[in-house]
């Protein structure tokens, strides 16, 4: 059998990231590295209480302190508020009424970390000292924390102007049709699951530097984003600016995961201060700031019921999601459970479905998108439920899935929520994962663990997600006078390797090395428009435009070269920075062509996509539990994914490994805990445990791709998929280990910490 040789460049080439050398040698430039001359320093005063009326006592004194340049409070910023830009229609057709989230709270705070004042001083120590001396008179008010408490009859209302703490009610599917299916069911299976609240904890903390040029009434703001154009537009709406008045510069970004997509209060405050003081203002967040003010993720309580016929085929599904929103509706917060529940049916052929979503106010940090943004929650629910159905019907986790998968001959398939799955072989990737994980040999391995006094379990998650949602991304490609290529595009790398992925396609077209291609992102004045990075969109949406821009520019180059070389376009090839007549030594360099063009040589393309892509796959996790300590070890982890087309297998593996690690961390470790007074007990990395490298297995990852028909290059997004498939596979494995080893019958939910696992074992004993 001939071995397939990977290409040097182009789609499928396993190139190492060209971005890495400066990052791993300490030469990368992040927001915190930028401190322009004369820079002042901002510090945010945050609420120490979850709910209170406030008054500030010695503002005059603080403003007169040596080194203090400005103190902003809610009194000066009346009318300035943070937006909620996600307001889908509710189940009754009405819109969402969002409460006002002031840039600074004038008289009442609603969570620990809520913004009270912004102090600007000559240095950060002076600003911090001034904040500590600021007298804040708190008049404590009652607090409601936790979804069930907030929804209880007679519960304290976070917002008195509303009738209760339900922020919105969404619905997908057909309730009457679902009820009819349950009425004729031979068997029903139900489940209640927790999707625990997550703090993103990217390595690079947030920060910003705001500069103002009074001669042209223009701002420049340097900060880490997931898309400068989105950030610019939101800041302009807050401060009533035109887009031309604000330039956003995004340098290197040390992780985003959705949470850096949003506009936070420090950004407009730094801009206001920079304009008022006529000097640059820098704000740099600390880890504590991140815990108590950056949007949290997940935090759902969900009840679901599955109706089965006499052959254990699913005939109906009912889902009720209660999604924490925190004290305010965050930038895209309502959209997360709205989109997530459109994926409620997973990979299964379910003819009747109704999913209801209630958003819930409480006195906590607001909740918004985090890696996967609603789709991991949906996959976790259906995959825990299908496992339980397999157990209760006696079919087991494999047969119940195979019996209910959407078949290949049913594709394209439109779900009851309106999602259109175009391609896939769902039974195929399950079979491959079973083979690679040696599912058939599990019981022998389980006996070996039992001999050593350990419980062993194995679990499946077969998932599908929607990503790379309909839209487009403009790509502009320029050929410089020195023969180098510059790509300008409005996606925003957060460490994914965009520059490498884009460059390898262009390198193949132009016959150059990827180092000869400069990729410009993160400058809203150089890049004229952009949709940013989120929802696994950058490569599926951006790369088709990059490819087409490359083809257009190659055509222009060949036309100019054909004139100079007196040859036909079809006789020309591009290689090593020259255009050559095939089979001869006649050639002209790219630099010479650019110089002779008479005008800048460039091409601009924007490929539009009308439907999402639907990556899918199977994760199989194998775990071992020490019953004496409750500690869970992940021994083996197999992933078989369908990403349509693999652009770069090394970049893809990195994305999938990172996503799976994030999911394992949520399943076993991460636990955001508030006490009854609304104090965040897990407000630092001393109390909030994340997975460590030593806790992770070696991932066995492979693809079984079937190209997408909705994407111009057949690509299905991959940035979030590892997270989506991970939690349920780990928890199903933990569940089986506890059932087989200790006779545990009740559901164990995330996070499966050693204490929780140990207590579950003791209760069963």
N, C-alpha and C positions, 0 to 999 in steps of 0.2 A: 504494500500500500504506500503510495507516494505521500510524503509529508507536505502539508500546506505551508508554504513560505509566506510569512506576513509581509505586506508591502512596506517599502521604505517610508513613504509618505502617503497622504490621503486617508480615506475612510478605512478603518481597520488596522492602521499602523500602531504598534505598541510603543509610542514614543514617551520617553521620560519628560517630565514637565520642565519647560525652559524657564519657568518662573522661579524655580526653587533655589538656584544658586545664591541670589541676594538674600533670600529669606533665611536660609540655614547658616549663612555667614554673618548675620547681623547687619546687613546693609539695607534691609527693607525699610521703607519710610511709612510709618503709620501716623494717624492723627496726633498721637501724643508726642511725636518727634518734631512736630511743626510748632515753633514758637517765634512768631515774627517780632521784630524789634519794637520795644515799647509795649509789649503785651501785658495786659492786666489779667487778673485771675478771678473767676467766678466761683461761688460756693452756694449750693442750694440748702436752704433751711427747710427741713421736712418735719411733718407731724410725728410726734412721739405717741399719739393716741389714735385709736381707730375711728373714733367718732366724738367730736366735741365742737362746741362753739369756741372761737378764739378771739383774742384781742392782743395787740402788740403794745407793750408799755413804754419802751424807751427808745423808740426809733430815732428821735432827735439825737440822743447821746451816741448811738451807734454810727450815725452819719457823720458825727464830728470826730470820731476816732482817727488817730494818725494812720495814714495809709489806706483808709477806707474811701473809696471813690464814689460809690453809688449803692443805695439800698432800694430795691424794688419790692413793692408789696401789692397785694390785691387791690388796694385803694387806688393805685396809679394805673392799674391795668384793667379797670372795669370795662367789660364788653369784649375783651380778648379771651377766646376759648379754644380748646383743642377739638378738632373735628372727629365725627364718626362718619366715615365714608361708605359704610356698608349697611344699607337699609332695604333688604328684600321685602317684598310684600308679605304680610302675615296671612295666616290661613283663612281669615275672613275677608281678605282683600285690602285691608287697611295698611297704612304705612306705620313705621316705627317712630315713636316720639322719644328722642334721646334727651336725657337730662344734660344740662350744661356742665362741661368740665372746664373750669376756669384755668387760665394759664397760671395764675396764683390765686389761692383760695382767700377771699376777703374776710369771711367771718365764720366759716364752718368747714371742718375737715372730715373726710369719710373713709380714710384708711391710714394705717401706719405707713408713712412715706409720702403722704399727700403734700403738695407743694405750698409753702407758706411765704417764703421770702427768698430773694436772690441778692447776694451780697458780692460786690466787686471791689477788689482791693489790689494794692501793688504786688502782693504775693499771696500764695495760698494760705500760708500760716496766719497772716493778718485777717484774711477773709474768714478762716475757720474760727479764730479767736473771737471775732466780732459776732459770728453766729452763736457761739457758746454764751456770749454775754447778752444776747437779745432776750428780753423778757417776754415770754409768751404765756398769757393767762388762758389756761384751758378750763372750760366748763364742761365736764364729761357728760356725754349722752349715752344712752343704751346702745348696745352693739348686737348685730346679728351676723354670725359666721357659720358657714356650712349650708349646703344646698337644702337639706331637709328642714333645718331650723328656719331658714328663710321662707320656705313654702308652707310652713305649719299654719293652721288657722290662727288668726289673731297675731301673727308674727309682727315684730317691729318693722316698719317700712323704712327702707334706706332713703327713699324719696317720698315724702309725705304727700306730694301732689298726685301720686299714682294710687290706684286702689289696692295694690299689693306689690310684691317683689318680682312679679313676672314681667320681664322686660319686653318679651315678644313671644309669639306662638307661631311656629311655622308648621307646614304639613306637606308631605310628599305622598303620592300614590292615591289610592281610592279606598276610603275607610269602609264604605258599604260593601264593596267587593271583598275586602279582607275579612270583614265580619261574616260574610256568607261562607267563605272558605272555612273559617273556624267552626261554623255551625255544622258542617258536614265532615269534619275531621275524624279520622279513626283514632288519632292520638295527638296530644299536644305536649310540647316541651317548653318550659319557660326558664328564664335566667335573669339574675340581677348582677350587673357588673359595675365596678368602679374603674374609671380611667383617671389615675391619680394626677394631681397638679404638678407641673414641671417648671423648674427655673432653668432657662437656657444655658447659662454658664459658658458662653463663648470665652475663648482665651483672652481676646482683646476687649477690654471694657470700653464702654461708650465715651465719647468726648467730642468737642467741637471747638473751632476757632472762628470767631466772627470778625470780619473787617469791613469798615465802611468808608467809602470814598465820597465825601461831601461835594466834591466838584461836579460829580455827575449823578449824585443820588443813587449810588450803586453799592450793593453788598457782595462780598465774597465770603462763603462759609465753607470751611474745610471740616469734613466729618466722615466717619464710617457709615456707609449706607448700603442698601441692596438695590439702589437705583436713584441716581441723583435727580433725574427729571421728576420722578414722583415726589421726592422730598422737596424740591424747589416749588412745585405746584402747591403743596400743602402749606409750606411756610408763606408763600405769597397770599394764600387765602386767609391765613391767620393775621398777617400784618398788612393786608390790603395793598399789595405790591403788584406791579406788572412783572411778567416773567423776565423781561429784559433787564430788570433792576437787580436780579439775583443770580449769581454764579455759584454752583455747588461743585466743589472739588472733593473727590473721594480718592484718597491714597490707598495703600494696602489695607485690607480688612481682615482681621483675625477671627473669622467666623461670624456667621449671621443667623442661620437657622430660622429665618422668618422674623425674629425679634428685632433685627436691625433695619427692617423695612420701614419701621414706624417713625413718625415724628414725635419727639418727646419735648417736654416743656423747656428744658435747658436751651434748646436751639433758638426759639424765638426770643427768649430772654437775653441770650448772649448778643443777638442782633440788636435788640432795643438798647442794650447797654453800650454796645460799640458805637452806635449812632449818637447816643447822648453824650458819650465821653470823648468821641473823636479818636479813640485808640482801639487796637485789637483787643478782644476779650476772649480768653480761653477758659473753657470748663472741662475738667477731666474727672470722670466718674471713678468711684472706688467700688470694690466688690460688694460692700454693704448697700451702696446705691442700687446696684444691679438687682439684688435680692428684693429690695423694698419698693422699687419703682418701675423697673423694666417689665414689660408685659409678661405675665406667666402663660403657660400653655396647658392644654387638656382640661382636666377637672370636670368630668361628666359622671353622673349617675344614670344608669340606663336599665330599663326593664324591657325584655323582649320575649315574645312568644312565637313558637313555630307550630304550624298545623301540618300534620302528615296524613297521607291516605293509608290504605291498608297495605300498600307495598313500600311504605316508608319513603314515599316521594313527597317533597315539600309542596303543599298546595296554598299555603298562606303564611304571611309574616306580619307581625305587629311590633312596632318599636316605639318606645317613649323615652326620649332623651331629655334629661334635665342638665343644662349646661351652665356652669358658673360664668358670670360675666364680670364679677367684681363690683366695685363701687360705681364705675362709669362704663358706658359702652365705648370700647376702645376703637381705634382707627378702622380695623376690619373685623372686630370681634364678632358681631352677629353673623357674618358671612361664614365663619368657620363651621359651626354645627349645621348651618343651612346646606352648604356644599357637601359636608361629610355624610349627611344622611341620604344624599342621593346615591351613595354607594352601599346602602344597607343590605342589598341582596347578594353582594359579593359575586362569586363565580357561579352562583346557583340559578337554575331555571325555576323561578318563583312566579307563578301566574297572578298572585294577588298580594298586595303589600300596602301597608299604611305606616308611615313614620311621622311621629309628632315630636316637635322640639320646643322646649320652653327654656328661654334664657332667664337667668336668675341673678338679681342684684344681691350683694352682700358687702360687708365692710372689709374688703380685701383689695389687694392689687388687681387691677383689671386684667382680663384674660384675652389673648389674641392668638394669632398663628404661631405655631411652633412645628418644626420639621414634619411635614405631612399634612398639617392643618385640617383636621377633621377626618381625613381618610384613614389614618391609623386607628382612630376611635371606632370607625365603622368596621374595619377589618377585625379588630380585636373582638368586637361584639359578635359578629356572625361566626367567627371561627371558634370562639368558646362555646357558642350555642350549638353549632353543628357537631362538635365533639360530644357535648352532652346528649344530643339526639342519638349519636352513634352508640353511646353507652346504654341509654334507656331502651333503644330498639334491639340491642344485641348485635347490630351490624358492625360496630367498631368504627374507629376514626377513618379508615381507608375506604371501606365499602360505602358508608353513608355519603362520603364525598363523591365517589365515582358515580353512584346512582343518581345524584342530583346536579352534577356539573352541567352547564350549558355545553352541548355537543358542538363539534366543529361545523357540522352541516347546518346548525342553526344560526351561524354567524353570517352577516352582521345581525346582532341581537339587540333589541331595544328593551331595556328593563322597565319595570313599572314606575320608576322615577324619571324616566326619560333619557337615561344614559344609553348611548349606542356603542356597544362593544363591536369593533370591526374585525379583528383577527386574534387568533390564539389557538392553542391546543392545551387545554387545562388538564385533562387527564394525562396528557403526554408529559408535562413537566412534573406532575405528581409521581408518575411511574419512574421517571428518571431519578428524582430525589429519593424515592424509596430504595432504588437500586444502589445509589451512591452511599446512602447512609447505612446500608446493610440492615434494613428494617427486619428482614427475615431472621437475622441472627441476634435480634435484641434480647429475646428471652434468655439465651445462653449468657449474655453479658449481664443481664439482670440477676441471674443466679450467682454469678461470680461476685457481684457487688453485695448480695445478701450474705454470702459467706464471710465477707469482710465487715458485716454489720451495717451496711449502707443500703439506702433505698435508691433504686434507679428508675428513671422514667424517660419516655420519649414522646415528643409532641409534634404535631403538624400545624402549619398555617398555610393554606393555599389562598392567595390574595389577588386582588385586582385593584388598581387605583386609577383615578382620572387625573391627568396633569397636562402640562403644556397646553393650557386652555386656549380657545380661539383667540387669534390676534396676529400680530406681525411684529417684526423688528427690522428697522432700516439698517442696512450696511453700506458704508461708503469706503471705497478702496482707492487709494491714490498711489501713483508711481512718481517717486521723487527724482530730482535731477541727478542724484547719485546712484540711481537704479534700485533703491530700496523701496519696499512696499509698506504703506501705512494703512491699517484698517481702523476705521472709527465706527464704533457700535455702542448702543445704549444699554446693553446688558451690563451687569456689574459682578465681577469676580469677588467671591468671599473665600477663595482658596480652592475652588473647584478645578482650575486649570484651563480656563477659557482661552487664554492666549495660545496655549499649545494646541488645543482642539481646532480653533479657527485656523491657526497657522499651518497645520499639517495638510489641510485641504488646499489652501492657497499655494503651499510649497509644491504640491503635486502639479497644480495647474501651470505654475510659472517655472518649474524646474530649478527652484532655489532652496536653500536651507531655511529651516524655521527661524533661525537666528537673524535672517535677513528681513524678517517681517516684524514690524512694530504694531502692536495692538493698543489702541487708545480707548479706554473706558474712563468713566468717573470724572468727566469735565463737561458740564452742561453748555459751555460756550464753544468748545471744539466739536462736541458731538451734538447735533442739533435736536435730536429727539431720542427717546428710548423708553422701553417698558420695564427696565430693571431685571432683577433676578428674583424669582420666587415661583413656587408651583412647578419646579423642574422644567422651566421654560427655555433657558438660555440656549442650549444646544439644539433641541428640536425646533424652536422658533427662530433662533438667530442664525444657525448654520446654513439653512437653505438660502437665506439672503446673502450670506457671505459667499457661498458657492456661486450663486448667480452673478454677484458683483464681480467675482474673479473671472467667470466666463466672459462677461461683457468687456472687462478690461483686456483680457487676452485677445479678444477679437479686435479691439482698437489697436493694440500693440502690433498684431500681425498685419493689419491693414497698412499701418505706417511702415513696417519693416518690408512688406511686399513691394512698396514703391521704391524704397532705397535699394533693395537687393534685386529688383526687377524679376521677381519670382511670383508664382501663384501662392495665395494664402494656404492652400491645401498642401503645399510643399515645404511649409515652415514648421519648425519645432522649437520649443523653449527649453533651454537647459543651461544650468550653471551661470545664469545671469545674462545669457545672450539669446538672440533669435537667429537660428541657423537654417540654411537651406539643406534639407535632408540629403545626406550622402555627399556633401561638399564641404569645403572650408570657408564658404561665403557666410559671413555672419555680421551682426550688428549688436552692440550691447544694449541692455535695457536703459542704461544711463544716456546713451547717444540718442535713443528713440525719444526719451523724455525731453531731452534738450532741444530736439528738432521739432517737437510737437507744436510749438508756438503758443500753447496755452497749457494750464495744468492738466495733466492726463489723469483722469479719474473715471470711476463708474459707481453708480448708486442703484441699489436694488432693494425691494421690500416684498418679500413673499408672504402672502396672507394665508392663514390657516383657519378653516371654518368649524372644526370640531376638535375636541380634546383627543389626546392619545391615551391608550389604556395598557400600560405595562402590567404584567402579571407574573406570578411565579409561585413556587412552593419553598418554604423554609421548614427544615426538620431539625429540632434541637434535642439533644440527649443530655440529661442532667443526673447528678448523683447527690443525695442528701445525707448528711451526717445526722442521725436522729438524736444524738447526744447534745448537739449544739444548734441544730436547725440550719446549718450553713449549706447553701446550694452551690454546687460547682457545675459549670457548663463544660461537658467533656467533649462533645462533638457538635458541629453545626454545619449543616449542608444547605446550600442555596442554589436553586435552579430557576433562572429568570428568563423571561421573554421581554427583551428591550427593543425588539424590532430590528434594529441595526446597531452594531457596536462601532462607535466612532474611534475610540481608543481604549483597548482592553485594560491598560494599566490605570487610566483615569477612572474607568468604570468600576474596576475592583475597589479602588480607594473610596469611591462614593458609597458602594454597597457595604463594604466593611464598616465604614464610619456609621452608616445608618443602622446597621445591625447592632453595633456596639451601643449606640444610643438607646435602642429598644431594649437590649438586655439590661442596661442601666436602669431604665424606667421599671422594668419588670421585677428586678431584684433589689434595687437600692433606693431610688430617688423618692423622697417623701416630703412634701411641703406641708408643714404643720402650723396651724394657727391655734392659739388658746381661745377660751371663751370671751376674752376681752379684746380679741382681734390682734394680739401681739404675734408676730411671726417668730416662732420658736426655732425654726431652721433658717436663720438669716445669715449664715456664713458657711464656709466649707468645713468648719469644725463640726457642724451639726447636720449638714445636708450632704449625705454620702453619694458620690458618683462612682461608677465602675472604674476600676484601675486596669492597666494593661495586663497585669498578672492574673486578673480574674477572667480574661477573655480567652476563648479557644482559638485555634487556627481555623479560619473559615475555609470550607471547601465550596468555592463559588464557580459556577459555570453558567453559560447561557444556552438557551434553546430558542433562538430568535425566529419570529415570523414577522416580516415587515408590516408596519402600519400602513393602512390605506388612507388615513386622514392626514398624514404628514408627507411633505414633498420629497423627503429623503427616506421615508420608511421608519424614522426614528421614533421610539417611545421614550419619554423622559425617565431619568433614573436617579435623580438626586435625593429623592425621599423614599424610594422603594424599600431600602433596607430597613428603615424605621417601621414601615407599614407592615411588613411580614414578620417582624421579630417578636413583639410582645406575646402574641397568642401562641406561637410555637413554644416559647419558653414556659409560659404558664400552663399550657396543656401538658407539657412534660412534667412540670412540678406536680400537677394534679394527679397524673398517673402514678408517679413515684409514691405519693402519699396514699393513694388508694390501694395500690398493690402492696406497699410496705407496711402501712399502719392502719389500713382499713378506713381511711378518711372518706366520708361520703359527701360532706358539705363542700361547697365551692370555696376555694381559696383564691383571693384576689390580689392585685398588685398594691404595693410592692411586697414580694415574698421575702421579707427580711428574715434574718435568722430568728429573731424573737417571735415573729408571727408564725413561722414554720414550726418552731419548737412548741409554741403554745397549742397549735393545731394538733400536733402529734400527742401532746399530753392529754388534750381533751378527748381524743379518740381512744387513748389507752384507758 
